[in-house]
Amino acid sequence: MILIISVIIFVLVEGILIFSIIRYRERPGAPNPFQNHGNLKLELVWTVIPTLVLFVILFFTIRGLLYVAPENEPAASASQPKIEVTAIGHQWWWEFYYPNYHVTTADTLEVPVNTTVHVNLFSNNVIHSFWVPALTGKTDVVPGHNNTKWFVAEKAGTYTGICAEYCGTQHANMRFNVKVVNNNDFQSWVSTQQQAAAAPTDPLAQKGAALFKNQCSSCHGIVGVNLKQFYNTAQECTDLPGGKANGTPECLIGPNLTHFGSRNLLAGGVLDNNTANGNCDPNNPNLMQQCNLAKWLKDPQGVKPGNDMNIGELTNDQIQQLVAYLEGLK
Ligand code: CUA
């Protein structure tokens, strides 16, 4: 409707403009057009008509807003239970914290089908916007302001989510997935996620674990290694490296990696967590193509310029050890 109105006005205004340019262009012997000042009728017309046009647009806008306005969040019922999750906007990745399960993950929000998902939106850096086009509209994630939203996924599957508010250099690469599974799969996912990470047995992964403690653990957390448990209170946050004692669930700079190997995405949702069938060898350029974690560790600023992964250069051996360790965290 707005496009049609705009096209009509555009053609009319530009038509008169082009007519005047041609008709009254400078040329030898051309007379000046008639000169006058003030025309009450004309001025009334060009004030009243745009006003009316704006009211028409206002009508359609309000009608559209009412049409897309969400209904009230339904109460939990047997046929449609409810879960709660806190979506935390970082620069530039999404963290998902399940306060009732004390589970933290990143890049993929896993939820059960036919369940009301109540989402608390949290940021303590800049404004982001949580958007899963196939499931729910945009809601801004505003520092210091507690926005919430809810959605219900009626079909299992994987849905793409993005940040829909410009938030800095890598705004376009602040992606996530919503993975909708049946209730049993969700419950078993939750109980797996609640376990602490098992100590690695493979010698390569053991070296990777030592490297993690040295190089990565000031920004990343692994339950059972440098975290006692998934954080859920301000006190726990205060105890964490890089902790911010402000009563928020955000405690670490980087994603919690406790079950990294079970995730489908990495690097803020822009890379598949593929592992070359568990065979990542950074010395082999062919395998590197199928091994995004190795690619990411080798050159995080090349993959996603401006991100907070400033780890310095790792040797290929170190990368291989870290990949073996992190991908083993199922
Ligand atoms: Cu976060 Cu754009």
py3Dmol code that shows the C-alpha trace and the ligand (Angstrom):
import py3Dmol

protein = """\
ATOM      1  CA  MET A   1       0.000   0.000   0.000  1.00  0.00           C
ATOM      2  CA  ILE A   2       2.774   2.425   0.979  1.00  0.00           C
ATOM      3  CA  LEU A   3       4.682   1.489  -2.187  1.00  0.00           C
ATOM      4  CA  ILE A   4       1.666   2.266  -4.386  1.00  0.00           C
ATOM      5  CA  ILE A   5       1.064   5.625  -2.695  1.00  0.00           C
ATOM      6  CA  SER A   6       4.771   6.450  -2.957  1.00  0.00           C
ATOM      7  CA  VAL A   7       4.949   5.552  -6.651  1.00  0.00           C
ATOM      8  CA  ILE A   8       1.978   7.785  -7.481  1.00  0.00           C
ATOM      9  CA  ILE A   9       3.473  10.750  -5.583  1.00  0.00           C
ATOM     10  CA  PHE A  10       6.932  10.093  -7.046  1.00  0.00           C
ATOM     11  CA  VAL A  11       5.685  10.047 -10.641  1.00  0.00           C
ATOM     12  CA  LEU A  12       3.597  13.176 -10.088  1.00  0.00           C
ATOM     13  CA  VAL A  13       6.352  15.219  -8.426  1.00  0.00           C
ATOM     14  CA  GLU A  14       9.144  14.069 -10.732  1.00  0.00           C
ATOM     15  CA  GLY A  15       6.855  14.570 -13.757  1.00  0.00           C
ATOM     16  CA  ILE A  16       6.210  18.215 -12.873  1.00  0.00           C
ATOM     17  CA  LEU A  17       9.920  18.689 -12.168  1.00  0.00           C
ATOM     18  CA  ILE A  18      11.033  17.213 -15.502  1.00  0.00           C
ATOM     19  CA  PHE A  19       8.307  19.171 -17.355  1.00  0.00           C
ATOM     20  CA  SER A  20       9.527  22.423 -15.767  1.00  0.00           C
ATOM     21  CA  ILE A  21      13.164  21.654 -16.526  1.00  0.00           C
ATOM     22  CA  ILE A  22      12.417  21.087 -20.217  1.00  0.00           C
ATOM     23  CA  ARG A  23       9.754  23.756 -20.663  1.00  0.00           C
ATOM     24  CA  TYR A  24      11.658  26.548 -18.902  1.00  0.00           C
ATOM     25  CA  ARG A  25      15.234  25.600 -19.726  1.00  0.00           C
ATOM     26  CA  GLU A  26      17.701  28.362 -20.604  1.00  0.00           C
ATOM     27  CA  ARG A  27      17.851  28.994 -24.333  1.00  0.00           C
ATOM     28  CA  PRO A  28      18.264  32.037 -26.610  1.00  0.00           C
ATOM     29  CA  GLY A  29      15.140  34.156 -26.774  1.00  0.00           C
ATOM     30  CA  ALA A  30      13.168  32.064 -24.265  1.00  0.00           C
ATOM     31  CA  PRO A  31      10.765  34.152 -22.147  1.00  0.00           C
ATOM     32  CA  ASN A  32      10.888  33.977 -18.341  1.00  0.00           C
ATOM     33  CA  PRO A  33       7.996  31.996 -16.871  1.00  0.00           C
ATOM     34  CA  PHE A  34       5.254  33.910 -15.099  1.00  0.00           C
ATOM     35  CA  GLN A  35       6.581  35.151 -11.716  1.00  0.00           C
ATOM     36  CA  ASN A  36       4.314  35.272  -8.687  1.00  0.00           C
ATOM     37  CA  HIS A  37       4.415  34.817  -4.921  1.00  0.00           C
ATOM     38  CA  GLY A  38       1.932  33.085  -2.619  1.00  0.00           C
ATOM     39  CA  ASN A  39      -1.072  30.986  -3.553  1.00  0.00           C
ATOM     40  CA  LEU A  40      -3.333  30.141  -0.635  1.00  0.00           C
ATOM     41  CA  LYS A  41      -5.300  27.472  -2.495  1.00  0.00           C
ATOM     42  CA  LEU A  42      -2.174  25.639  -3.687  1.00  0.00           C
ATOM     43  CA  GLU A  43      -0.544  25.790  -0.283  1.00  0.00           C
ATOM     44  CA  LEU A  44      -3.642  24.414   1.416  1.00  0.00           C
ATOM     45  CA  VAL A  45      -3.776  21.570  -1.089  1.00  0.00           C
ATOM     46  CA  TRP A  46      -0.157  20.511  -0.569  1.00  0.00           C
ATOM     47  CA  THR A  47      -0.587  20.628   3.190  1.00  0.00           C
ATOM     48  CA  VAL A  48      -3.899  18.804   3.404  1.00  0.00           C
ATOM     49  CA  ILE A  49      -3.184  16.030   0.877  1.00  0.00           C
ATOM     50  CA  PRO A  50       0.073  14.788   2.499  1.00  0.00           C
ATOM     51  CA  THR A  51      -1.661  14.908   5.890  1.00  0.00           C
ATOM     52  CA  LEU A  52      -4.447  12.693   4.577  1.00  0.00           C
ATOM     53  CA  VAL A  53      -1.912  10.370   2.923  1.00  0.00           C
ATOM     54  CA  LEU A  54      -0.059   9.996   6.236  1.00  0.00           C
ATOM     55  CA  PHE A  55      -3.303   9.130   8.007  1.00  0.00           C
ATOM     56  CA  VAL A  56      -3.979   6.413   5.430  1.00  0.00           C
ATOM     57  CA  ILE A  57      -0.462   4.993   6.006  1.00  0.00           C
ATOM     58  CA  LEU A  58      -1.003   5.234   9.779  1.00  0.00           C
ATOM     59  CA  PHE A  59      -4.195   3.204   9.448  1.00  0.00           C
ATOM     60  CA  PHE A  60      -2.475   0.386   7.554  1.00  0.00           C
ATOM     61  CA  THR A  61       0.531   0.490   9.911  1.00  0.00           C
ATOM     62  CA  ILE A  62      -1.599   0.113  13.031  1.00  0.00           C
ATOM     63  CA  ARG A  63      -3.605  -2.654  11.373  1.00  0.00           C
ATOM     64  CA  GLY A  64      -0.313  -4.444  10.538  1.00  0.00           C
ATOM     65  CA  LEU A  65       1.034  -4.005  14.058  1.00  0.00           C
ATOM     66  CA  LEU A  66      -2.119  -5.475  15.593  1.00  0.00           C
ATOM     67  CA  TYR A  67      -1.934  -8.362  13.140  1.00  0.00           C
ATOM     68  CA  VAL A  68       1.631  -9.314  14.142  1.00  0.00           C
ATOM     69  CA  ALA A  69       1.326  -8.478  17.861  1.00  0.00           C
ATOM     70  CA  PRO A  70       2.016 -11.586  19.962  1.00  0.00           C
ATOM     71  CA  GLU A  71      -0.671 -13.122  22.083  1.00  0.00           C
ATOM     72  CA  ASN A  72      -0.149 -13.348  25.816  1.00  0.00           C
ATOM     73  CA  GLU A  73       2.228 -16.048  26.894  1.00  0.00           C
ATOM     74  CA  PRO A  74       0.205 -19.200  27.619  1.00  0.00           C
ATOM     75  CA  ALA A  75       0.342 -20.812  31.057  1.00  0.00           C
ATOM     76  CA  ALA A  76       2.121 -24.165  31.233  1.00  0.00           C
ATOM     77  CA  SER A  77      -0.213 -27.113  30.620  1.00  0.00           C
ATOM     78  CA  ALA A  78       0.111 -30.862  30.152  1.00  0.00           C
ATOM     79  CA  SER A  79      -0.174 -30.562  26.381  1.00  0.00           C
ATOM     80  CA  GLN A  80       2.069 -27.509  26.214  1.00  0.00           C
ATOM     81  CA  PRO A  81       4.653 -27.325  29.011  1.00  0.00           C
ATOM     82  CA  LYS A  82       7.030 -24.439  29.446  1.00  0.00           C
ATOM     83  CA  ILE A  83      10.791 -24.060  29.680  1.00  0.00           C
ATOM     84  CA  GLU A  84      12.844 -21.006  30.464  1.00  0.00           C
ATOM     85  CA  VAL A  85      16.061 -19.935  28.839  1.00  0.00           C
ATOM     86  CA  THR A  86      18.239 -16.835  29.061  1.00  0.00           C
ATOM     87  CA  ALA A  87      19.662 -15.747  25.712  1.00  0.00           C
ATOM     88  CA  ILE A  88      22.769 -13.653  26.250  1.00  0.00           C
ATOM     89  CA  GLY A  89      23.995 -11.446  23.434  1.00  0.00           C
ATOM     90  CA  HIS A  90      27.774 -11.200  23.295  1.00  0.00           C
ATOM     91  CA  GLN A  91      29.944  -9.523  20.699  1.00  0.00           C
ATOM     92  CA  TRP A  92      29.473 -11.594  18.572  1.00  0.00           C
ATOM     93  CA  TRP A  93      27.855 -14.816  19.604  1.00  0.00           C
ATOM     94  CA  TRP A  94      24.869 -16.095  21.555  1.00  0.00           C
ATOM     95  CA  GLU A  95      25.058 -17.852  24.866  1.00  0.00           C
ATOM     96  CA  PHE A  96      22.063 -19.867  26.112  1.00  0.00           C
ATOM     97  CA  TYR A  97      21.595 -20.511  29.802  1.00  0.00           C
ATOM     98  CA  TYR A  98      18.819 -22.766  31.147  1.00  0.00           C
ATOM     99  CA  PRO A  99      18.236 -21.497  34.710  1.00  0.00           C
ATOM    100  CA  ASN A 100      16.097 -24.460  35.762  1.00  0.00           C
ATOM    101  CA  TYR A 101      18.591 -27.039  34.536  1.00  0.00           C
ATOM    102  CA  HIS A 102      21.825 -25.124  35.231  1.00  0.00           C
ATOM    103  CA  VAL A 103      23.011 -25.790  31.708  1.00  0.00           C
ATOM    104  CA  THR A 104      24.983 -23.360  29.557  1.00  0.00           C
ATOM    105  CA  THR A 105      25.634 -23.704  25.856  1.00  0.00           C
ATOM    106  CA  ALA A 106      26.430 -21.528  22.858  1.00  0.00           C
ATOM    107  CA  ASP A 107      25.410 -21.070  19.237  1.00  0.00           C
ATOM    108  CA  THR A 108      22.557 -23.605  19.331  1.00  0.00           C
ATOM    109  CA  LEU A 109      19.415 -23.182  21.406  1.00  0.00           C
ATOM    110  CA  GLU A 110      17.992 -26.664  21.943  1.00  0.00           C
ATOM    111  CA  VAL A 111      14.293 -26.800  22.845  1.00  0.00           C
ATOM    112  CA  PRO A 112      11.531 -29.413  22.950  1.00  0.00           C
ATOM    113  CA  VAL A 113       8.706 -29.401  20.410  1.00  0.00           C
ATOM    114  CA  ASN A 114       5.225 -28.090  21.387  1.00  0.00           C
ATOM    115  CA  THR A 115       6.626 -26.334  24.414  1.00  0.00           C
ATOM    116  CA  THR A 116       6.395 -22.695  25.331  1.00  0.00           C
ATOM    117  CA  VAL A 117       9.928 -21.370  25.355  1.00  0.00           C
ATOM    118  CA  HIS A 118      10.142 -18.326  27.610  1.00  0.00           C
ATOM    119  CA  VAL A 119      13.232 -16.363  26.616  1.00  0.00           C
ATOM    120  CA  ASN A 120      14.905 -13.812  28.887  1.00  0.00           C
ATOM    121  CA  LEU A 121      16.998 -11.512  26.753  1.00  0.00           C
ATOM    122  CA  PHE A 122      20.183 -10.231  28.289  1.00  0.00           C
ATOM    123  CA  SER A 123      23.144  -8.126  27.198  1.00  0.00           C
ATOM    124  CA  ASN A 124      25.705  -6.121  29.120  1.00  0.00           C
ATOM    125  CA  ASN A 125      27.538  -4.759  26.103  1.00  0.00           C
ATOM    126  CA  VAL A 126      25.493  -3.261  23.256  1.00  0.00           C
ATOM    127  CA  ILE A 127      22.002  -3.718  21.815  1.00  0.00           C
ATOM    128  CA  HIS A 128      21.439  -6.958  19.899  1.00  0.00           C
ATOM    129  CA  SER A 129      18.198  -8.383  18.563  1.00  0.00           C
ATOM    130  CA  PHE A 130      17.016 -11.970  18.867  1.00  0.00           C
ATOM    131  CA  TRP A 131      15.345 -13.181  15.684  1.00  0.00           C
ATOM    132  CA  VAL A 132      14.340 -16.624  14.431  1.00  0.00           C
ATOM    133  CA  PRO A 133      12.316 -15.776  11.327  1.00  0.00           C
ATOM    134  CA  ALA A 134      10.577 -19.162  11.046  1.00  0.00           C
ATOM    135  CA  LEU A 135       9.597 -19.238  14.724  1.00  0.00           C
ATOM    136  CA  THR A 136       9.335 -15.757  16.153  1.00  0.00           C
ATOM    137  CA  GLY A 137       9.767 -12.061  15.403  1.00  0.00           C
ATOM    138  CA  LYS A 138      12.566  -9.792  16.517  1.00  0.00           C
ATOM    139  CA  THR A 139      12.985  -8.554  20.059  1.00  0.00           C
ATOM    140  CA  ASP A 140      15.805  -6.249  21.042  1.00  0.00           C
ATOM    141  CA  VAL A 141      18.325  -7.347  23.648  1.00  0.00           C
ATOM    142  CA  VAL A 142      19.018  -4.148  25.541  1.00  0.00           C
ATOM    143  CA  PRO A 143      21.663  -3.632  28.248  1.00  0.00           C
ATOM    144  CA  GLY A 144      20.024  -2.698  31.532  1.00  0.00           C
ATOM    145  CA  HIS A 145      16.529  -3.539  30.302  1.00  0.00           C
ATOM    146  CA  ASN A 146      14.935  -6.894  30.908  1.00  0.00           C
ATOM    147  CA  ASN A 147      13.127  -7.861  27.686  1.00  0.00           C
ATOM    148  CA  THR A 148      11.426 -11.236  27.411  1.00  0.00           C
ATOM    149  CA  LYS A 149       9.664 -13.100  24.655  1.00  0.00           C
ATOM    150  CA  TRP A 150       8.148 -16.514  24.032  1.00  0.00           C
ATOM    151  CA  PHE A 151       7.618 -18.899  21.154  1.00  0.00           C
ATOM    152  CA  VAL A 152       6.363 -22.394  20.474  1.00  0.00           C
ATOM    153  CA  ALA A 153       7.909 -24.622  17.816  1.00  0.00           C
ATOM    154  CA  GLU A 154       5.300 -26.979  16.417  1.00  0.00           C
ATOM    155  CA  LYS A 155       7.649 -29.007  14.217  1.00  0.00           C
ATOM    156  CA  ALA A 156      10.968 -30.637  15.040  1.00  0.00           C
ATOM    157  CA  GLY A 157      13.881 -29.384  12.964  1.00  0.00           C
ATOM    158  CA  THR A 158      16.655 -26.843  12.882  1.00  0.00           C
ATOM    159  CA  TYR A 159      15.820 -23.182  12.442  1.00  0.00           C
ATOM    160  CA  THR A 160      18.205 -20.350  11.655  1.00  0.00           C
ATOM    161  CA  GLY A 161      18.460 -17.426  14.042  1.00  0.00           C
ATOM    162  CA  ILE A 162      20.363 -14.183  13.612  1.00  0.00           C
ATOM    163  CA  CYS A 163      21.138 -10.982  15.415  1.00  0.00           C
ATOM    164  CA  ALA A 164      18.905  -8.346  13.865  1.00  0.00           C
ATOM    165  CA  GLU A 165      20.360  -5.174  15.368  1.00  0.00           C
ATOM    166  CA  TYR A 166      23.676  -3.782  14.194  1.00  0.00           C
ATOM    167  CA  CYS A 167      26.105  -4.440  17.046  1.00  0.00           C
ATOM    168  CA  GLY A 168      29.602  -3.968  15.629  1.00  0.00           C
ATOM    169  CA  THR A 169      32.080  -5.408  13.157  1.00  0.00           C
ATOM    170  CA  GLN A 170      30.827  -8.999  13.185  1.00  0.00           C
ATOM    171  CA  HIS A 171      27.102  -8.289  13.514  1.00  0.00           C
ATOM    172  CA  ALA A 172      26.462 -10.237  10.320  1.00  0.00           C
ATOM    173  CA  ASN A 173      28.254 -13.253  11.789  1.00  0.00           C
ATOM    174  CA  MET A 174      26.307 -13.346  15.041  1.00  0.00           C
ATOM    175  CA  ARG A 175      24.212 -16.356  14.185  1.00  0.00           C
ATOM    176  CA  PHE A 176      22.626 -19.271  15.971  1.00  0.00           C
ATOM    177  CA  ASN A 177      20.415 -22.252  15.404  1.00  0.00           C
ATOM    178  CA  VAL A 178      17.289 -23.302  17.219  1.00  0.00           C
ATOM    179  CA  LYS A 179      17.235 -27.078  17.324  1.00  0.00           C
ATOM    180  CA  VAL A 180      13.749 -28.394  18.055  1.00  0.00           C
ATOM    181  CA  VAL A 181      13.644 -32.007  19.240  1.00  0.00           C
ATOM    182  CA  ASN A 182      11.072 -34.293  20.854  1.00  0.00           C
ATOM    183  CA  ASN A 183      10.715 -34.188  24.602  1.00  0.00           C
ATOM    184  CA  ASN A 184      12.666 -37.397  25.334  1.00  0.00           C
ATOM    185  CA  ASP A 185      15.606 -36.245  23.246  1.00  0.00           C
ATOM    186  CA  PHE A 186      15.524 -32.906  25.018  1.00  0.00           C
ATOM    187  CA  GLN A 187      15.548 -34.519  28.464  1.00  0.00           C
ATOM    188  CA  SER A 188      18.462 -36.768  27.549  1.00  0.00           C
ATOM    189  CA  TRP A 189      20.321 -33.792  26.049  1.00  0.00           C
ATOM    190  CA  VAL A 190      19.796 -31.920  29.333  1.00  0.00           C
ATOM    191  CA  SER A 191      21.094 -34.772  31.461  1.00  0.00           C
ATOM    192  CA  THR A 192      24.174 -35.122  29.254  1.00  0.00           C
ATOM    193  CA  GLN A 193      24.817 -31.403  29.467  1.00  0.00           C
ATOM    194  CA  GLN A 194      24.551 -31.490  33.261  1.00  0.00           C
ATOM    195  CA  GLN A 195      27.485 -33.897  33.543  1.00  0.00           C
ATOM    196  CA  ALA A 196      30.940 -32.536  34.184  1.00  0.00           C
ATOM    197  CA  ALA A 197      33.448 -33.165  31.402  1.00  0.00           C
ATOM    198  CA  ALA A 198      35.169 -36.532  31.607  1.00  0.00           C
ATOM    199  CA  ALA A 199      38.955 -36.460  31.817  1.00  0.00           C
ATOM    200  CA  PRO A 200      40.488 -37.394  28.455  1.00  0.00           C
ATOM    201  CA  THR A 201      42.200 -40.765  28.082  1.00  0.00           C
ATOM    202  CA  ASP A 202      43.774 -40.287  24.659  1.00  0.00           C
ATOM    203  CA  PRO A 203      47.361 -38.908  25.040  1.00  0.00           C
ATOM    204  CA  LEU A 204      46.813 -36.271  22.340  1.00  0.00           C
ATOM    205  CA  ALA A 205      43.684 -35.033  24.112  1.00  0.00           C
ATOM    206  CA  GLN A 206      45.497 -35.075  27.458  1.00  0.00           C
ATOM    207  CA  LYS A 207      48.065 -32.688  26.045  1.00  0.00           C
ATOM    208  CA  GLY A 208      45.190 -30.599  24.733  1.00  0.00           C
ATOM    209  CA  ALA A 209      43.667 -30.496  28.222  1.00  0.00           C
ATOM    210  CA  ALA A 210      46.911 -29.161  29.685  1.00  0.00           C
ATOM    211  CA  LEU A 211      47.070 -26.576  26.917  1.00  0.00           C
ATOM    212  CA  PHE A 212      43.490 -25.541  27.611  1.00  0.00           C
ATOM    213  CA  LYS A 213      44.351 -24.847  31.260  1.00  0.00           C
ATOM    214  CA  ASN A 214      47.342 -22.751  30.242  1.00  0.00           C
ATOM    215  CA  GLN A 215      46.064 -20.861  27.233  1.00  0.00           C
ATOM    216  CA  CYS A 216      42.276 -20.845  27.183  1.00  0.00           C
ATOM    217  CA  SER A 217      40.926 -21.072  30.711  1.00  0.00           C
ATOM    218  CA  SER A 218      41.015 -17.371  31.509  1.00  0.00           C
ATOM    219  CA  CYS A 219      38.243 -16.769  28.959  1.00  0.00           C
ATOM    220  CA  HIS A 220      36.602 -20.181  28.524  1.00  0.00           C
ATOM    221  CA  GLY A 221      35.145 -22.450  31.171  1.00  0.00           C
ATOM    222  CA  ILE A 222      34.817 -26.210  31.377  1.00  0.00           C
ATOM    223  CA  VAL A 223      32.878 -27.732  34.264  1.00  0.00           C
ATOM    224  CA  GLY A 224      35.156 -30.112  36.147  1.00  0.00           C
ATOM    225  CA  VAL A 225      38.268 -28.304  34.925  1.00  0.00           C
ATOM    226  CA  ASN A 226      38.195 -24.618  35.820  1.00  0.00           C
ATOM    227  CA  LEU A 227      34.512 -24.380  36.781  1.00  0.00           C
ATOM    228  CA  LYS A 228      32.929 -26.111  39.752  1.00  0.00           C
ATOM    229  CA  GLN A 229      29.536 -26.178  38.086  1.00  0.00           C
ATOM    230  CA  PHE A 230      27.446 -24.286  35.595  1.00  0.00           C
ATOM    231  CA  TYR A 231      26.915 -20.909  37.114  1.00  0.00           C
ATOM    232  CA  ASN A 232      23.500 -19.873  38.217  1.00  0.00           C
ATOM    233  CA  THR A 233      23.937 -17.283  40.916  1.00  0.00           C
ATOM    234  CA  ALA A 234      25.798 -14.027  41.271  1.00  0.00           C
ATOM    235  CA  GLN A 235      28.083 -15.660  43.833  1.00  0.00           C
ATOM    236  CA  GLU A 236      29.148 -18.347  41.369  1.00  0.00           C
ATOM    237  CA  CYS A 237      29.831 -15.683  38.773  1.00  0.00           C
ATOM    238  CA  THR A 238      32.018 -13.755  41.177  1.00  0.00           C
ATOM    239  CA  ASP A 239      34.163 -16.831  41.663  1.00  0.00           C
ATOM    240  CA  LEU A 240      34.801 -17.273  37.964  1.00  0.00           C
ATOM    241  CA  PRO A 241      37.749 -15.947  36.003  1.00  0.00           C
ATOM    242  CA  GLY A 242      36.702 -12.704  34.399  1.00  0.00           C
ATOM    243  CA  GLY A 243      33.620 -12.767  36.639  1.00  0.00           C
ATOM    244  CA  LYS A 244      31.330  -9.780  36.784  1.00  0.00           C
ATOM    245  CA  ALA A 245      29.613  -9.642  40.126  1.00  0.00           C
ATOM    246  CA  ASN A 246      26.486  -7.937  38.913  1.00  0.00           C
ATOM    247  CA  GLY A 247      23.938 -10.659  39.443  1.00  0.00           C
ATOM    248  CA  THR A 248      23.858 -11.615  35.783  1.00  0.00           C
ATOM    249  CA  PRO A 249      24.587 -14.977  34.297  1.00  0.00           C
ATOM    250  CA  GLU A 250      27.371 -13.566  32.148  1.00  0.00           C
ATOM    251  CA  CYS A 251      30.630 -14.533  33.772  1.00  0.00           C
ATOM    252  CA  LEU A 252      33.126 -15.545  31.120  1.00  0.00           C
ATOM    253  CA  ILE A 253      34.329 -13.672  28.075  1.00  0.00           C
ATOM    254  CA  GLY A 254      34.198 -16.720  25.803  1.00  0.00           C
ATOM    255  CA  PRO A 255      31.720 -19.563  25.398  1.00  0.00           C
ATOM    256  CA  ASN A 256      31.503 -22.266  28.037  1.00  0.00           C
ATOM    257  CA  LEU A 257      33.080 -25.307  26.348  1.00  0.00           C
ATOM    258  CA  THR A 258      31.999 -28.098  28.707  1.00  0.00           C
ATOM    259  CA  HIS A 259      30.305 -30.145  25.971  1.00  0.00           C
ATOM    260  CA  PHE A 260      31.855 -28.484  22.967  1.00  0.00           C
ATOM    261  CA  GLY A 261      32.170 -31.757  21.024  1.00  0.00           C
ATOM    262  CA  SER A 262      28.390 -32.224  21.094  1.00  0.00           C
ATOM    263  CA  ARG A 263      27.705 -28.898  19.378  1.00  0.00           C
ATOM    264  CA  ASN A 264      26.940 -28.466  15.706  1.00  0.00           C
ATOM    265  CA  LEU A 265      28.291 -24.955  15.312  1.00  0.00           C
ATOM    266  CA  LEU A 266      31.221 -22.879  16.456  1.00  0.00           C
ATOM    267  CA  ALA A 267      32.629 -19.360  16.155  1.00  0.00           C
ATOM    268  CA  GLY A 268      29.316 -17.642  16.860  1.00  0.00           C
ATOM    269  CA  GLY A 269      27.316 -19.958  14.639  1.00  0.00           C
ATOM    270  CA  VAL A 270      29.220 -19.252  11.419  1.00  0.00           C
ATOM    271  CA  LEU A 271      31.163 -22.526  11.134  1.00  0.00           C
ATOM    272  CA  ASP A 272      29.928 -26.121  11.228  1.00  0.00           C
ATOM    273  CA  ASN A 273      31.611 -28.075  13.975  1.00  0.00           C
ATOM    274  CA  ASN A 274      32.957 -30.676  11.553  1.00  0.00           C
ATOM    275  CA  THR A 275      35.896 -32.856  12.513  1.00  0.00           C
ATOM    276  CA  ALA A 276      37.074 -34.696   9.383  1.00  0.00           C
ATOM    277  CA  ASN A 277      35.745 -37.894  10.989  1.00  0.00           C
ATOM    278  CA  GLY A 278      37.831 -37.312  14.098  1.00  0.00           C
ATOM    279  CA  ASN A 279      40.913 -37.040  11.947  1.00  0.00           C
ATOM    280  CA  CYS A 280      41.841 -33.363  12.088  1.00  0.00           C
ATOM    281  CA  ASP A 281      45.475 -32.854  11.219  1.00  0.00           C
ATOM    282  CA  PRO A 282      46.470 -29.213  10.707  1.00  0.00           C
ATOM    283  CA  ASN A 283      49.560 -30.370   8.769  1.00  0.00           C
ATOM    284  CA  ASN A 284      47.307 -31.803   6.100  1.00  0.00           C
ATOM    285  CA  PRO A 285      45.772 -28.959   4.044  1.00  0.00           C
ATOM    286  CA  ASN A 286      43.154 -31.278   2.539  1.00  0.00           C
ATOM    287  CA  LEU A 287      41.884 -32.297   5.948  1.00  0.00           C
ATOM    288  CA  MET A 288      41.872 -28.696   7.154  1.00  0.00           C
ATOM    289  CA  GLN A 289      39.018 -28.017   4.779  1.00  0.00           C
ATOM    290  CA  GLN A 290      36.876 -30.421   6.782  1.00  0.00           C
ATOM    291  CA  CYS A 291      38.061 -29.343  10.172  1.00  0.00           C
ATOM    292  CA  ASN A 292      36.691 -25.975  11.136  1.00  0.00           C
ATOM    293  CA  LEU A 293      37.871 -25.962  14.750  1.00  0.00           C
ATOM    294  CA  ALA A 294      41.467 -26.334  13.561  1.00  0.00           C
ATOM    295  CA  LYS A 295      40.902 -23.594  10.996  1.00  0.00           C
ATOM    296  CA  TRP A 296      39.427 -21.373  13.705  1.00  0.00           C
ATOM    297  CA  LEU A 297      42.277 -22.000  16.176  1.00  0.00           C
ATOM    298  CA  LYS A 298      44.879 -21.365  13.511  1.00  0.00           C
ATOM    299  CA  ASP A 299      43.546 -17.981  12.464  1.00  0.00           C
ATOM    300  CA  PRO A 300      40.528 -16.738  14.398  1.00  0.00           C
ATOM    301  CA  GLN A 301      41.052 -13.151  13.243  1.00  0.00           C
ATOM    302  CA  GLY A 302      41.145 -14.308   9.618  1.00  0.00           C
ATOM    303  CA  VAL A 303      37.877 -16.221   9.998  1.00  0.00           C
ATOM    304  CA  LYS A 304      36.081 -13.522  11.951  1.00  0.00           C
ATOM    305  CA  PRO A 305      38.036 -10.247  12.142  1.00  0.00           C
ATOM    306  CA  GLY A 306      37.639  -8.247  15.346  1.00  0.00           C
ATOM    307  CA  ASN A 307      36.520 -11.087  17.611  1.00  0.00           C
ATOM    308  CA  ASP A 308      37.942 -11.553  21.105  1.00  0.00           C
ATOM    309  CA  MET A 309      39.983 -14.682  20.303  1.00  0.00           C
ATOM    310  CA  ASN A 310      43.456 -13.215  20.698  1.00  0.00           C
ATOM    311  CA  ILE A 311      45.341 -16.395  21.454  1.00  0.00           C
ATOM    312  CA  GLY A 312      48.559 -15.712  19.621  1.00  0.00           C
ATOM    313  CA  GLU A 313      49.959 -18.236  17.214  1.00  0.00           C
ATOM    314  CA  LEU A 314      49.533 -21.906  18.040  1.00  0.00           C
ATOM    315  CA  THR A 315      51.705 -24.549  16.431  1.00  0.00           C
ATOM    316  CA  ASN A 316      50.043 -27.211  14.306  1.00  0.00           C
ATOM    317  CA  ASP A 317      50.813 -29.749  17.031  1.00  0.00           C
ATOM    318  CA  GLN A 318      49.128 -27.608  19.655  1.00  0.00           C
ATOM    319  CA  ILE A 319      46.098 -27.143  17.421  1.00  0.00           C
ATOM    320  CA  GLN A 320      45.844 -30.871  16.888  1.00  0.00           C
ATOM    321  CA  GLN A 321      45.994 -31.476  20.651  1.00  0.00           C
ATOM    322  CA  LEU A 322      43.333 -28.868  21.395  1.00  0.00           C
ATOM    323  CA  VAL A 323      41.044 -30.228  18.681  1.00  0.00           C
ATOM    324  CA  ALA A 324      41.429 -33.764  20.046  1.00  0.00           C
ATOM    325  CA  TYR A 325      40.560 -32.533  23.531  1.00  0.00           C
ATOM    326  CA  LEU A 326      37.679 -30.184  22.726  1.00  0.00           C
ATOM    327  CA  GLU A 327      35.998 -32.437  20.173  1.00  0.00           C
ATOM    328  CA  GLY A 328      36.174 -35.254  22.735  1.00  0.00           C
ATOM    329  CA  LEU A 329      33.980 -33.236  25.130  1.00  0.00           C
ATOM    330  CA  LYS A 330      30.704 -34.817  24.096  1.00  0.00           C
TER     331      LYS A 330
END
"""
ligand_1 = """\
2
CUA
Cu 24.458 -8.705 17.813
Cu 24.029 -7.641 15.742
"""
view = py3Dmol.view(width=600, height=400)
view.addModel(protein, "pdb")
view.setStyle({"model": 0}, {"cartoon": {"style": "trace"}})
view.addModel(ligand_1, "xyz")
view.setStyle({"model": 1}, {"stick": {}})
view.zoomTo()
view.show()
